[in-house]
Amino acid sequence: MGSNVRGALLIAADLRKSGLRMSDFIGADLRDADLSGAN
């Protein structure tokens, strides 16, 4: 929660049920990432 992942390569990352509030994803590569159930 509240992490900084600017520019990170998160290709095919498993982020299911993660708390992503206040996270900074600007420029992050989220291709094929699983975000189901994340808030």
BALOBA-1460 file (C-alpha; in Angstrom, 3 decimals):
// residues 39
<rec num="1" residu="m" x="0.000" y="0.000" z="0.000"/>
<rec num="2" residu="g" x="1.424" y="3.325" z="-1.058"/>
<rec num="3" residu="s" x="4.434" y="1.864" z="-2.852"/>
<rec num="4" residu="n" x="6.386" y="3.519" z="-5.641"/>
<rec num="5" residu="v" x="6.764" y="1.249" z="-8.676"/>
<rec num="6" residu="r" x="7.453" y="3.947" z="-11.276"/>
<rec num="7" residu="g" x="8.983" y="2.450" z="-14.393"/>
<rec num="8" residu="a" x="9.047" y="-1.068" z="-12.951"/>
<rec num="9" residu="l" x="8.797" y="-4.113" z="-15.211"/>
<rec num="10" residu="l" x="5.850" y="-6.026" z="-13.798"/>
<rec num="11" residu="i" x="5.188" y="-8.175" z="-16.865"/>
<rec num="12" residu="a" x="2.965" y="-11.137" z="-15.909"/>
<rec num="13" residu="a" x="3.202" y="-10.189" z="-12.218"/>
<rec num="14" residu="d" x="0.765" y="-11.813" z="-9.798"/>
<rec num="15" residu="l" x="-0.811" y="-8.892" z="-7.951"/>
<rec num="16" residu="r" x="-4.055" y="-10.638" z="-7.038"/>
<rec num="17" residu="k" x="-5.792" y="-9.270" z="-3.948"/>
<rec num="18" residu="s" x="-3.030" y="-6.684" z="-3.442"/>
<rec num="19" residu="g" x="-3.629" y="-3.406" z="-1.679"/>
<rec num="20" residu="l" x="-2.584" y="-0.886" z="-4.331"/>
<rec num="21" residu="r" x="-4.130" y="2.273" z="-2.921"/>
<rec num="22" residu="m" x="-1.915" y="5.317" z="-3.211"/>
<rec num="23" residu="s" x="0.625" y="3.345" z="-5.294"/>
<rec num="24" residu="d" x="2.447" y="5.139" z="-8.103"/>
<rec num="25" residu="f" x="2.416" y="3.108" z="-11.340"/>
<rec num="26" residu="i" x="3.465" y="5.859" z="-13.768"/>
<rec num="27" residu="g" x="5.489" y="4.269" z="-16.561"/>
<rec num="28" residu="a" x="5.195" y="0.749" z="-15.112"/>
<rec num="29" residu="d" x="4.841" y="-2.118" z="-17.589"/>
<rec num="30" residu="l" x="1.849" y="-4.190" z="-16.440"/>
<rec num="31" residu="r" x="1.381" y="-6.355" z="-19.546"/>
<rec num="32" residu="d" x="-0.385" y="-9.625" z="-18.690"/>
<rec num="33" residu="a" x="-0.303" y="-8.771" z="-14.968"/>
<rec num="34" residu="d" x="-3.075" y="-10.365" z="-12.892"/>
<rec num="35" residu="l" x="-4.830" y="-7.593" z="-10.950"/>
<rec num="36" residu="s" x="-8.011" y="-9.509" z="-10.129"/>
<rec num="37" residu="g" x="-9.365" y="-8.621" z="-6.725"/>
<rec num="38" residu="a" x="-6.830" y="-5.825" z="-6.199"/>
<rec num="39" residu="n" x="-8.018" y="-2.613" z="-4.634"/>
